[in-house]
Amino acid sequence: MKVCVDAMGGDHAPEWVVKGALQASFSGVPVILVGDEKRIRKDAKRLGGIPSNVEIVHASEAIGMDEAPTVAVRKKKDSSLRVGFKLVREGKADALVSAGNSGAIMATAIMTLRRIPGVDRPAIATLIPTFKGHMVLLDIGANVDCRPDHLRQFAVVGTVFCRTVLHIPFPRVAILSNGEETSKGNTLTRETHQLLSRSFLNYIGYVEGRDIFSGDVDVVVCDGFVGNIVLKLTEGLSSAIFGFMKNAMKGSLSAKIGYLFIRGALRGLLQSFDYSEYGGAPLLGVDGVCLIAHGSSPPKAIKNAVYHAHELATQDLVGRMRRNIERLGVNGKPEKTAEKTKE
């Protein structure tokens, strides 16, 4: 399984991207670096050279982080992003990782790989730590305006992703709302509730924001506007809590001594919310494995994104998506009368 890496995508490309990709290759993951070959080789040389399991494919253009996605995708036909997705489409690579312009990544993925039949809107998913492990939240930014059908599709692809990554046979699915009562929410959540109540999914109803971390739900769906706010708030709050506690323990000698005993646990807590530990967020619903990393991703995040992409490709995530879309009712069928299956 080869992972294609967009070497020109990100705030610190290609240096940090190349470094992270090479670190992943040292563990045995075959990598294809796509971008300006001279710059890639220059950075790789400083890092000790190019391993035998790393290929370089030249691309003469790169899409900037601040470029309008549709314009960039249409005009830059030899961009590292587009060349990389073509490699995946042609079967020369099994997954793609990019820390570049997220809008351009999504637009190029849809244009090049196409959607899985039955999916109208691909969604970006992320893993959120809970008291009992992890849960899947989607969409976190790909679609800020959604229809009920879109959220139902998010629930299906999120369920398959949860089964594949978290190995939960029948994930509990919920809609993020402002209350648990079905009378709460807005038109979008209420209409989605009706759809999911008739679906073949293990739907448990509404959950509030405070319930996300409980571990009592496995897949939470919402539109990308809400999801992105939840994600950024979660990331910011985890760092803030660590900072608040660190400052509070500087006041006295006893507080400083106490901090020495618990700082390891605090760092472990902060690490569980660190995006670089997960590397990237998968774009679910396109006909290929694609991970979107933070634009400011350090080498560690790129390395972990490559690992994660390789794992998803090895586990045949896209094949499972295809097989489950009709089975789990993305088009409204089958209903709950159908027999449940683990696949």
N, C-alpha and C positions, 0 to 999 in steps of 0.2 A: 504494500500500500504506500504510494508516494503522495506526499503533501506538497502542494504548490504554495509558495509564499510570495506575496506581493512585496518585493524588496523596496519599492519606492513609496509605499503607503505609510503615512504616520508623520508625526512631528519631528522625529529623530531618524528618519530614513535617509540613506539605507544603513547607516552604521549600526544602530541598535537592532534593527530588524535582522540584518545579516548575523550579528553576534548571537541573537536568540535562536535563529534557525540553525546555526552551526552547533550550538549547545545541544539542541534536540537531536541533531544528526549523530553526535558523539554517543548517544544512547541507542543508536541503531535505526532511527527513523529515516527513511530515504526522503530527501528534500529536493525540490526544484525551486531555485531562486529566479524570479522573473524581474527584469528591470535593466538599467543601464549596466552593461557587462563590465565596462572599464571601472566604474565606481564600485561595483560589487566585488570584483577581483582585488581592487585596491584595499577595501576594508577587510576582506578575507585574508589577504596576505599579512596584514598587521596582527591578525588573530591566529596565525599559524598555518594558513593555507586552506585549501579546499579538500575536504575528505572525499574518499572514493564514492560515497553514497550521496553526494551532492552534485546536482547538475545546475548549469546556468543557462537560461533562455533569455536572449536579448529582446528588449522592448525599447523603442526609441522615444516613447512619451510617458509622462506621468501625470496623474490627475491631482491637482492641488487640494489641500484640505478646505479651502474657502471657495472653490469653484462651484458654480451651479451644476448639480449632478446631470440633469438632462442635456445641457449644452456640452459638458465635458465628455459625456458618453457618446454623444452623436459626432462630435468633431475629432476626438482623439481615438482613432481606430486602432492605433498601435500602442495604446497605453499598457502599462504593466498589468493593470487590473483586467483589461479585456483579453490580453494574451493569456493570462493565467486561467481565466474562466474557459477559454477555448481549449486549453489543455485538459481541463476537467471534462468538458463536453465530449472531446475526442477520445477519452479514456486513457490519455497519457499521464494523467494525475487522478487521484481518487478524492481529493479534498483541496480546499483553498483557504488560506488564512490571510487576512489583510487588516492593517491598522489604519487604513486610509479613510477617505471621505465616505462616511456611512451611507449617505444618500446615493452616491455613485456606486458603491458596492451593491446596494439593493437593486438599483436600476440595471446595472450590468449583469447581475445574476439572473434577473427575470428575462432580460433580452437574450442572454447567451444560453443559459441552462434551461430556461422556461420553467413554468410552474408544474408541480405534480398535478395531474388531472383531478379536478374536484376542489382545488384550492384557488380561491380568488385573490387572496391577500397573504403573502408570506409574512411571518411574524418573527420578531427577534425575542428569544427566550433567555432567561438567566436563572441560575441556581441561587436561592436564598437560604442561608443557614437557619435552622430552627432548633428547638429544644430536643428534637428527636432525630435530627439528621439534616435533610435539605428538602426544599420544595421548589417547584418550577413556577416562575412568574412570566407571563407574556400577555400582551405585547409590551415591549419596553421602549418603543420609539419609532418603529417602522411605519405605523399607521395611526396618525393622531385623530382622524375622523373615521369612525367605523359604523357598520350596520350590524344588526343582530346575527345575520348569517356569518359575518366575519368572525365574531366572537365564538360562535359555535365551531368554526373551523380551527380557531386557535385552541379550543378545548380538545379537539381531536389530535392535532399535531403535538400539543403539549402532553397529552396522555401517552402517545407513542414514544416521545422523547423521555418521559419519566420512566416508562417501562424499560427502555434501552439503557439509560444512564444510572437510574436509581434502583432498577430491578424490582419495582413494585408491580405485582401482577394486575391489580385493579385500582389504579390511582384515584383518589378522591378529588373530584373537580368542584371548584366553587367560583362564583362571580364576586369580584371585589365591589363592595357597595358601602353606603353610609349607614348601614344597619342590617341586622340579620333578618328582620321581618320582610316578607315579600312585598309589602306595601311601600317599603322604602325604595331608594334608588331613583333612577330617571327612566325615560322611555326606553333607552338602549338596554339598561339592565333588566327591566321588567319583560321586554320582548325576548331578550336572550334567555331569561329564566324559563319562559314558556317553551322555547325550542329545546333547551337542554333537559327539561323535565320529560320530554317525549323521546329523548335520544337514548342510545344504548350505552352511554357513558355512566360512570359511577358518580352521578351528580348529587351533591349534598346541599346545594342552595347558596345563599349569600354568606360572605364573610366580611368582617370589617378589617381595617388596616392593622389593628392591634392583634388580630388573630393569625396573621401571616406567619409569625414566629412560633406559634403554639405547637406545630408539628401535627395538628389534627386535620390538615388538608395538604394535598400533594401537588395540585395544579390550580393556580389562580389565574383567571383571565380578566382582562380589562383592555380598554383602548390604549394606544401608544402614548397619548398625552398624559393620562393618569399613571401609566406604568413607568414612564421615564421619571416622573416626579418621585414616585415611590422608590425607585432605584437610587436616584441621586440623594434623596433624603436618608436612605439607609446607609449609603456609603459615607455621607457626611457625618451622620450621627455616631457611627461606630468610632470614627476618628476623634470626634468631639468628646465622647465619653472617656476615652483613654486620656485625652488632654486634661479634662476636668479633674479626673481622679489623680493624675500625676501632679497637677498644681495644688490640689487639696492636701496632698501628702508631703508638701514641702514646708509646712508651717511649723512643725516641731520635730524634735529628735525622735520621739516615739512614732510620729507619722512617717518619718523617713525610714526608720527601721521596718515599720509595717510594709512600706512600699517595696523594700528589698525582698520581702517574703512573697509578695503577690504579683510582682511585675512580670514574672514568667507567665502566670495565668492571664494577665491583662494582655500581654503580647499575643498569646494564643487566641484570645478573643478577637483582637484586632486582625490577626491573620485570617481568621475564618471569614471576615468581611472584605478581605483584600482582593480586588479584582485580578491582580496579577497571579494569584494562586489558581484561578480558573482559566486565565489566559484570554479567552474571548467568548462572545455570546453567539450561539448558532442562529443562523437565519433558516427558520423552518418553513417548509412548503415549496421551496425550489427543488428542482430535480438534480440535486447534487449537494455534497456536504460543503458548507461555507461557514466560517467563523469570523465574526467581526470583533476585532480587538480595539481597545481604547487608542485614540490617536497618540497619546503620550506614553504608550506602553513601553516599559523598560525591557531589556533583553529577557529577563525572567518571565515576563508575561507572554512574550512571543514564543519562547521555548514551551511554556505550558499550553499555549494555544495550539502549537503544532502537535504536542502530545494528544490533546483532546480531539483534534481533527482526525488524527490517525486512528484513535480509538473508535470514534463514531463511524469512520469508513470501514474499519475492521468488523464492527458489529452490524453493518448493513443497515444503518439508520434509514436511508432513503428507501431501500427496498421494503422495510417494515412500514414506512409511511404509505407507500403505494398499496400494500396488501391490506392495510387497516382502514383506509379512508372510507370505502363503501361499508366495511364491516362495522365500523363505529358510528356511522350515521352522519357523515359530513354533509351529505345531500338530503338529510332528513330520513334516510332509511339505512339499515333496518331499525325498527322500533324496539321497545323493550321486550317484545315477545320473542325476539331472536335469542339463540343460545349464546351465552358468554364464552369467550375464548381468550386464552392468554396471549395469543400471537397478534 
